[in-house]
Every structure is written in structure tokens, then in C-alpha cells.
């Protein structure tokens, strides 16, 4: 995937922490460290949104919808 250069302003202490990770060879450079952190944050936000939307569901209604039409199907299934 092609990459695009951007300029950003961040807190000096935060940059020191990024530089420390680079010096410990956890990342090749600042760009890789910041890109990884941003990707992780976006991934977490997406999961949070999914959880927030799932929390809006009514479990009883979801169960009714899932079982809708199953009564006829259960009658036709063989016994074990």
C-alpha cells in the first residue's frame, strides 16, 4: 500500500517515549512506531463501536428472532 507523508505535532514527552522504543529496536523508526500505534487505536475503536452497538440489542428479542420458524423445523428433525 502506498504511504503518504504527513506532518504532525505531538507532546515532547510522548516523542521521547517513541524515540526510546526506536532505540530499543522495538520499531525501525518513528514513522513505523506511530503508524503501529495509530493502527492499533483505530482497531480498538472499531471493536468498541461493535460492542456499543451490540449492547443496544435486546437479548429476548434476538432469541425470538433466532428461533422464529424453528418450531416447524424441530418437528421434522430425527430423534437421537
N, C-alpha and C positions, 0 to 999 in steps of 0.2 A: 504494500500500500504506500502510495507517495506521501511524503511528510511535508508539512508546511512550517516555515519558521514563524515564530511569534515572539513578541517581547512581553515580559510581564514584570510586575513589581511585587516582591514578597518581603516579608519581615526578615531582618538580618539574622535573627536567631534561628529562624526556620532554614534559611540558606546555609547557615553553619552546620545544622544537622544534616542537610542534604550533602554538603561537602564532606562531612565526616563519613557518611555511608559510601561515598565515592572513594575516599581514601582507604576505607576498609575493603574496597573492591567488591562491595555488595552490588554496585552498579558501575557500568563503564564510565558514565559521565553524568553531569547534572540533568541533561535532557532525558536520558533514559530513566533516571530516578523520578523525575517529575511526571513523565509520561506514565510510568507504572502506578504512581500514587493517584493520578487523575483517573486512570482506567479502573483502578480498584474502587475508588469513591463512586464513580458512575455505576459500576456493577452493584455496589451496596445500595445505592439509591433506588435502582431498579427493583431489587429484592424487597426493599422497604415498601415501595409502592404496591407491589404484588400482595404483600402481607396486609397492607392497609385496605386494599380493595377486597381481599378475601374476608377480612374482619367484618365487612358490611353485609356479608351473606347471612341469611337466616338458615341455620342448620336443619331445622324441621322442614322448611320449605324445600331445601335442596334434597333432603331424603325423600320427600314426597315425589319430587320431580324424577329422581333417580329410579324410584320404584314404580313409577307410572307405567302401566301396561305390563308389569311383571306378573300380576296375578294369573293372567291367561297363560303366560309362558311357563309358570311354575306347574300348572296343571298338566302340561304336555311333556314335562321332563320325566325321564325314567327314575324309579326309586333305586336307591343304593342300599 
